[in-house]
Amino acid sequence: MKGRVKTHGSTPKNPPKAVPYADIKDQGRIPYGKTADAPMASGKLHKVKVRGAGAAIKGTSYMGYS
């Protein structure tokens, strides 16, 4: 006798509804789909020295904003 394998099954009787927010237990709701612009530094572009990055790149500089 050969066995049968169900591949798709039946749909659930009461599936959950889609909501526009994430509901985190004991922390509240976070809305989906809201975006904001990335914060940008103001000022002029100039040469900046890397500090605290270790001896491998000691003295290296890059172009950046302050």
Biopython code that builds the backbone (N, CA, C, O; Angstrom):
import numpy as np
from Bio.PDB.StructureBuilder import StructureBuilder

atoms = [
    (1, "MET", "N", (0.848, -1.184, 0.000)),
    (1, "MET", "CA", (0.000, 0.000, 0.000)),
    (1, "MET", "C", (0.889, 1.240, 0.000)),
    (1, "MET", "O", (1.824, 1.349, 0.793)),
    (2, "LYS", "N", (0.590, 2.150, -0.878)),
    (2, "LYS", "CA", (1.364, 3.381, -0.982)),
    (2, "LYS", "C", (0.724, 4.468, -0.125)),
    (2, "LYS", "O", (-0.499, 4.593, -0.061)),
    (3, "GLY", "N", (1.585, 5.257, 0.537)),
    (3, "GLY", "CA", (1.078, 6.363, 1.347)),
    (3, "GLY", "C", (0.881, 7.620, 0.515)),
    (3, "GLY", "O", (1.499, 7.786, -0.537)),
    (4, "ARG", "N", (0.043, 8.475, 0.982)),
    (4, "ARG", "CA", (-0.209, 9.738, 0.287)),
    (4, "ARG", "C", (0.303, 10.889, 1.154)),
    (4, "ARG", "O", (0.224, 10.864, 2.382)),
    (5, "VAL", "N", (0.820, 11.875, 0.472)),
    (5, "VAL", "CA", (1.330, 13.059, 1.159)),
    (5, "VAL", "C", (0.501, 14.254, 0.724)),
    (5, "VAL", "O", (0.355, 14.519, -0.469)),
    (6, "LYS", "N", (-0.046, 14.981, 1.707)),
    (6, "LYS", "CA", (-0.788, 16.205, 1.396)),
    (6, "LYS", "C", (0.225, 17.326, 1.162)),
    (6, "LYS", "O", (1.109, 17.564, 1.986)),
    (7, "THR", "N", (0.083, 17.997, 0.042)),
    (7, "THR", "CA", (1.048, 19.044, -0.265)),
    (7, "THR", "C", (0.539, 20.435, 0.062)),
    (7, "THR", "O", (1.329, 21.293, 0.456)),
    (8, "HIS", "N", (-0.728, 20.681, -0.085)),
    (8, "HIS", "CA", (-1.246, 22.035, 0.130)),
    (8, "HIS", "C", (-2.174, 22.125, 1.336)),
    (8, "HIS", "O", (-2.189, 23.161, 2.000)),
    (9, "GLY", "N", (-2.912, 21.136, 1.635)),
    (9, "GLY", "CA", (-3.834, 21.171, 2.767)),
    (9, "GLY", "C", (-5.014, 22.079, 2.506)),
    (9, "GLY", "O", (-5.221, 22.546, 1.386)),
    (10, "SER", "N", (-5.773, 22.321, 3.534)),
    (10, "SER", "CA", (-6.936, 23.194, 3.387)),
    (10, "SER", "C", (-6.638, 24.552, 4.017)),
    (10, "SER", "O", (-5.727, 24.690, 4.833)),
    (11, "THR", "N", (-7.425, 25.549, 3.621)),
    (11, "THR", "CA", (-7.235, 26.892, 4.164)),
    (11, "THR", "C", (-7.776, 26.959, 5.589)),
    (11, "THR", "O", (-8.737, 26.258, 5.907)),
    (12, "PRO", "N", (-7.185, 27.783, 6.453)),
    (12, "PRO", "CA", (-7.693, 27.904, 7.816)),
    (12, "PRO", "C", (-9.089, 28.523, 7.830)),
    (12, "PRO", "O", (-9.435, 29.306, 6.946)),
    (13, "LYS", "N", (-9.878, 28.174, 8.825)),
    (13, "LYS", "CA", (-11.260, 28.659, 8.895)),
    (13, "LYS", "C", (-11.320, 30.156, 9.207)),
    (13, "LYS", "O", (-12.101, 30.876, 8.584)),
    (14, "ASN", "N", (-10.519, 30.636, 10.149)),
    (14, "ASN", "CA", (-10.530, 32.052, 10.518)),
    (14, "ASN", "C", (-9.109, 32.628, 10.451)),
    (14, "ASN", "O", (-8.455, 32.770, 11.484)),
    (15, "PRO", "N", (-8.627, 32.960, 9.250)),
    (15, "PRO", "CA", (-7.269, 33.494, 9.150)),
    (15, "PRO", "C", (-7.193, 34.894, 9.755)),
    (15, "PRO", "O", (-8.197, 35.606, 9.751)),
    (16, "PRO", "N", (-6.042, 35.312, 10.272)),
    (16, "PRO", "CA", (-5.919, 36.659, 10.843)),
    (16, "PRO", "C", (-6.000, 37.727, 9.756)),
    (16, "PRO", "O", (-5.554, 37.516, 8.628)),
    (17, "LYS", "N", (-6.565, 38.858, 10.104)),
    (17, "LYS", "CA", (-6.692, 39.980, 9.174)),
    (17, "LYS", "C", (-5.364, 40.732, 9.097)),
    (17, "LYS", "O", (-4.622, 40.784, 10.077)),
    (18, "ALA", "N", (-5.069, 41.307, 7.949)),
    (18, "ALA", "CA", (-3.872, 42.121, 7.783)),
    (18, "ALA", "C", (-4.101, 43.466, 8.463)),
    (18, "ALA", "O", (-5.171, 44.060, 8.329)),
    (19, "VAL", "N", (-3.095, 43.944, 9.192)),
    (19, "VAL", "CA", (-3.187, 45.229, 9.888)),
    (19, "VAL", "C", (-1.995, 46.108, 9.486)),
    (19, "VAL", "O", (-0.942, 45.584, 9.124)),
    (20, "PRO", "N", (-2.149, 47.442, 9.545)),
    (20, "PRO", "CA", (-1.062, 48.340, 9.130)),
    (20, "PRO", "C", (-0.054, 48.657, 10.236)),
    (20, "PRO", "O", (0.612, 49.692, 10.187)),
    (21, "TYR", "N", (0.062, 47.782, 11.224)),
    (21, "TYR", "CA", (0.983, 48.036, 12.329)),
    (21, "TYR", "C", (1.516, 46.722, 12.892)),
    (21, "TYR", "O", (0.933, 45.659, 12.680)),
    (22, "ALA", "N", (2.638, 46.812, 13.616)),
    (22, "ALA", "CA", (3.182, 45.661, 14.325)),
    (22, "ALA", "C", (2.771, 45.813, 15.785)),
    (22, "ALA", "O", (3.041, 46.845, 16.400)),
    (23, "ASP", "N", (2.133, 44.813, 16.334)),
    (23, "ASP", "CA", (1.679, 44.854, 17.714)),
    (23, "ASP", "C", (2.657, 44.042, 18.560)),
    (23, "ASP", "O", (2.643, 42.812, 18.519)),
    (24, "ILE", "N", (3.506, 44.730, 19.328)),
    (24, "ILE", "CA", (4.512, 44.079, 20.141)),
    (24, "ILE", "C", (3.969, 43.943, 21.558)),
    (24, "ILE", "O", (3.540, 44.925, 22.162)),
    (25, "LYS", "N", (3.990, 42.736, 22.077)),
    (25, "LYS", "CA", (3.407, 42.438, 23.381)),
    (25, "LYS", "C", (4.005, 43.325, 24.467)),
    (25, "LYS", "O", (5.227, 43.408, 24.597)),
    (26, "ASP", "N", (3.167, 43.978, 25.236)),
    (26, "ASP", "CA", (3.523, 44.843, 26.367)),
    (26, "ASP", "C", (4.354, 46.060, 25.970)),
    (26, "ASP", "O", (4.917, 46.724, 26.840)),
    (27, "GLN", "N", (4.444, 46.370, 24.664)),
    (27, "GLN", "CA", (5.232, 47.536, 24.254)),
    (27, "GLN", "C", (4.464, 48.483, 23.339)),
    (27, "GLN", "O", (4.912, 49.609, 23.122)),
    (28, "GLY", "N", (3.340, 48.070, 22.805)),
    (28, "GLY", "CA", (2.551, 48.944, 21.960)),
    (28, "GLY", "C", (2.606, 48.569, 20.493)),
    (28, "GLY", "O", (3.021, 47.472, 20.122)),
    (29, "ARG", "N", (2.173, 49.516, 19.667)),
    (29, "ARG", "CA", (2.083, 49.288, 18.225)),
    (29, "ARG", "C", (3.059, 50.180, 17.473)),
    (29, "ARG", "O", (3.296, 51.325, 17.859)),
    (30, "ILE", "N", (3.621, 49.644, 16.398)),
    (30, "ILE", "CA", (4.516, 50.395, 15.525)),
    (30, "ILE", "C", (3.894, 50.380, 14.140)),
    (30, "ILE", "O", (3.691, 49.307, 13.573)),
    (31, "PRO", "N", (3.582, 51.558, 13.576)),
    (31, "PRO", "CA", (2.970, 51.574, 12.244)),
    (31, "PRO", "C", (3.955, 51.174, 11.158)),
    (31, "PRO", "O", (5.142, 51.495, 11.227)),
    (32, "TYR", "N", (3.442, 50.463, 10.145)),
    (32, "TYR", "CA", (4.248, 50.088, 8.990)),
    (32, "TYR", "C", (4.180, 51.195, 7.947)),
    (32, "TYR", "O", (3.232, 51.981, 7.935)),
    (33, "GLY", "N", (5.176, 51.262, 7.077)),
    (33, "GLY", "CA", (5.108, 52.105, 5.894)),
    (33, "GLY", "C", (5.446, 53.560, 6.086)),
    (33, "GLY", "O", (5.348, 54.322, 5.124)),
    (34, "LYS", "N", (5.841, 53.996, 7.269)),
    (34, "LYS", "CA", (6.193, 55.394, 7.444)),
    (34, "LYS", "C", (7.707, 55.515, 7.342)),
    (34, "LYS", "O", (8.445, 54.806, 8.026)),
    (35, "THR", "N", (8.158, 56.417, 6.486)),
    (35, "THR", "CA", (9.583, 56.596, 6.294)),
    (35, "THR", "C", (9.963, 58.037, 6.591)),
    (35, "THR", "O", (9.111, 58.925, 6.616)),
    (36, "ALA", "N", (11.229, 58.251, 6.812)),
    (36, "ALA", "CA", (11.752, 59.592, 7.030)),
    (36, "ALA", "C", (13.053, 59.723, 6.265)),
    (36, "ALA", "O", (13.725, 58.729, 5.987)),
    (37, "ASP", "N", (13.403, 60.943, 5.930)),
    (37, "ASP", "CA", (14.659, 61.186, 5.249)),
    (37, "ASP", "C", (15.821, 60.897, 6.189)),
    (37, "ASP", "O", (15.721, 61.105, 7.398)),
    (38, "ALA", "N", (16.916, 60.418, 5.626)),
    (38, "ALA", "CA", (18.108, 60.145, 6.416)),
    (38, "ALA", "C", (18.724, 61.463, 6.871)),
    (38, "ALA", "O", (18.790, 62.412, 6.090)),
    (39, "PRO", "N", (19.175, 61.536, 8.119)),
    (39, "PRO", "CA", (19.786, 62.779, 8.587)),
    (39, "PRO", "C", (21.124, 63.018, 7.876)),
    (39, "PRO", "O", (21.928, 62.101, 7.714)),
    (40, "MET", "N", (21.337, 64.225, 7.471)),
    (40, "MET", "CA", (22.577, 64.584, 6.777)),
    (40, "MET", "C", (23.289, 65.673, 7.564)),
    (40, "MET", "O", (22.653, 66.567, 8.123)),
    (41, "ALA", "N", (24.596, 65.592, 7.602)),
    (41, "ALA", "CA", (25.387, 66.620, 8.265)),
    (41, "ALA", "C", (25.408, 67.863, 7.392)),
    (41, "ALA", "O", (25.442, 67.776, 6.164)),
    (42, "SER", "N", (25.387, 69.002, 8.029)),
    (42, "SER", "CA", (25.487, 70.235, 7.267)),
    (42, "SER", "C", (26.929, 70.729, 7.325)),
    (42, "SER", "O", (27.669, 70.381, 8.245)),
    (43, "GLY", "N", (27.314, 71.508, 6.384)),
    (43, "GLY", "CA", (28.671, 72.023, 6.354)),
    (43, "GLY", "C", (29.348, 71.689, 5.052)),
    (43, "GLY", "O", (28.726, 71.186, 4.117)),
    (44, "LYS", "N", (30.639, 71.978, 5.004)),
    (44, "LYS", "CA", (31.409, 71.752, 3.787)),
    (44, "LYS", "C", (32.175, 70.438, 3.866)),
    (44, "LYS", "O", (32.516, 69.964, 4.950)),
    (45, "LEU", "N", (32.435, 69.870, 2.720)),
    (45, "LEU", "CA", (33.203, 68.643, 2.612)),
    (45, "LEU", "C", (34.675, 68.979, 2.806)),
    (45, "LEU", "O", (35.195, 69.886, 2.156)),
    (46, "HIS", "N", (35.354, 68.252, 3.699)),
    (46, "HIS", "CA", (36.773, 68.484, 3.929)),
    (46, "HIS", "C", (37.459, 67.188, 4.363)),
    (46, "HIS", "O", (36.799, 66.182, 4.622)),
    (47, "LYS", "N", (38.771, 67.226, 4.437)),
    (47, "LYS", "CA", (39.564, 66.056, 4.792)),
    (47, "LYS", "C", (39.473, 65.814, 6.301)),
    (47, "LYS", "O", (39.710, 66.725, 7.095)),
    (48, "VAL", "N", (39.128, 64.576, 6.694)),
    (48, "VAL", "CA", (38.947, 64.223, 8.097)),
    (48, "VAL", "C", (39.918, 63.097, 8.426)),
    (48, "VAL", "O", (40.073, 62.166, 7.636)),
    (49, "LYS", "N", (40.568, 63.169, 9.573)),
    (49, "LYS", "CA", (41.521, 62.142, 9.980)),
    (49, "LYS", "C", (40.799, 61.046, 10.762)),
    (49, "LYS", "O", (39.966, 61.337, 11.620)),
    (50, "VAL", "N", (41.122, 59.779, 10.464)),
    (50, "VAL", "CA", (40.548, 58.638, 11.174)),
    (50, "VAL", "C", (41.225, 58.543, 12.533)),
    (50, "VAL", "O", (42.454, 58.560, 12.612)),
    (51, "ARG", "N", (40.448, 58.444, 13.596)),
    (51, "ARG", "CA", (41.000, 58.327, 14.939)),
    (51, "ARG", "C", (40.401, 57.096, 15.612)),
    (51, "ARG", "O", (39.218, 56.801, 15.444)),
    (52, "GLY", "N", (41.220, 56.385, 16.369)),
    (52, "GLY", "CA", (40.740, 55.236, 17.127)),
    (52, "GLY", "C", (40.472, 54.009, 16.286)),
    (52, "GLY", "O", (39.780, 53.102, 16.747)),
    (53, "ALA", "N", (40.984, 53.943, 15.085)),
    (53, "ALA", "CA", (40.694, 52.817, 14.215)),
    (53, "ALA", "C", (41.784, 51.753, 14.263)),
    (53, "ALA", "O", (41.690, 50.756, 13.548)),
    (54, "GLY", "N", (42.813, 51.936, 15.080)),
    (54, "GLY", "CA", (43.852, 50.925, 15.223)),
    (54, "GLY", "C", (45.086, 51.221, 14.403)),
    (54, "GLY", "O", (45.083, 52.115, 13.556)),
    (55, "ALA", "N", (46.141, 50.467, 14.658)),
    (55, "ALA", "CA", (47.431, 50.718, 14.028)),
    (55, "ALA", "C", (47.428, 50.376, 12.543)),
    (55, "ALA", "O", (48.246, 50.914, 11.796)),
    (56, "ALA", "N", (46.537, 49.501, 12.093)),
    (56, "ALA", "CA", (46.540, 49.076, 10.693)),
    (56, "ALA", "C", (46.238, 50.229, 9.747)),
    (56, "ALA", "O", (46.761, 50.260, 8.633)),
    (57, "ILE", "N", (45.415, 51.166, 10.162)),
    (57, "ILE", "CA", (45.076, 52.291, 9.293)),
    (57, "ILE", "C", (45.443, 53.623, 9.947)),
    (57, "ILE", "O", (44.837, 54.653, 9.650)),
    (58, "LYS", "N", (46.417, 53.598, 10.819)),
    (58, "LYS", "CA", (46.818, 54.807, 11.526)),
    (58, "LYS", "C", (47.261, 55.870, 10.532)),
    (58, "LYS", "O", (48.031, 55.602, 9.610)),
    (59, "GLY", "N", (46.760, 57.080, 10.739)),
    (59, "GLY", "CA", (47.134, 58.196, 9.876)),
    (59, "GLY", "C", (46.316, 58.312, 8.620)),
    (59, "GLY", "O", (46.543, 59.226, 7.828)),
    (60, "THR", "N", (45.354, 57.402, 8.402)),
    (60, "THR", "CA", (44.522, 57.448, 7.200)),
    (60, "THR", "C", (43.501, 58.573, 7.325)),
    (60, "THR", "O", (43.039, 58.887, 8.421)),
    (61, "SER", "N", (43.164, 59.158, 6.220)),
    (61, "SER", "CA", (42.157, 60.226, 6.224)),
    (61, "SER", "C", (41.126, 59.934, 5.134)),
    (61, "SER", "O", (41.336, 59.086, 4.266)),
    (62, "TYR", "N", (40.024, 60.647, 5.201)),
    (62, "TYR", "CA", (38.960, 60.487, 4.218)),
    (62, "TYR", "C", (38.238, 61.819, 4.077)),
    (62, "TYR", "O", (38.420, 62.722, 4.893)),
    (63, "MET", "N", (37.422, 61.934, 3.040)),
    (63, "MET", "CA", (36.641, 63.142, 2.830)),
    (63, "MET", "C", (35.309, 62.968, 3.558)),
    (63, "MET", "O", (34.631, 61.954, 3.397)),
    (64, "GLY", "N", (34.942, 63.971, 4.363)),
    (64, "GLY", "CA", (33.708, 63.866, 5.115)),
    (64, "GLY", "C", (33.197, 65.209, 5.568)),
    (64, "GLY", "O", (33.786, 66.247, 5.266)),
    (65, "TYR", "N", (32.091, 65.186, 6.297)),
    (65, "TYR", "CA", (31.462, 66.388, 6.838)),
    (65, "TYR", "C", (31.672, 66.408, 8.338)),
    (65, "TYR", "O", (31.796, 65.363, 8.977)),
    (66, "SER", "N", (31.711, 67.612, 8.895)),
    (66, "SER", "CA", (31.823, 67.712, 10.352)),
    (66, "SER", "C", (30.495, 68.127, 10.949)),
    (66, "SER", "O", (30.383, 68.267, 12.167)),
]
sb = StructureBuilder()
sb.init_structure("model")
sb.init_model(0)
sb.init_chain("A")
sb.init_seg("    ")
for serial, (resi, resn, name, xyz) in enumerate(atoms, 1):
    if name == "N":
        sb.init_residue(resn, " ", resi, " ")
    sb.init_atom(name, np.array(xyz, "f"), 0.0, 1.0, " ", f" {name:<3s}", serial, name[0])
structure = sb.get_structure()
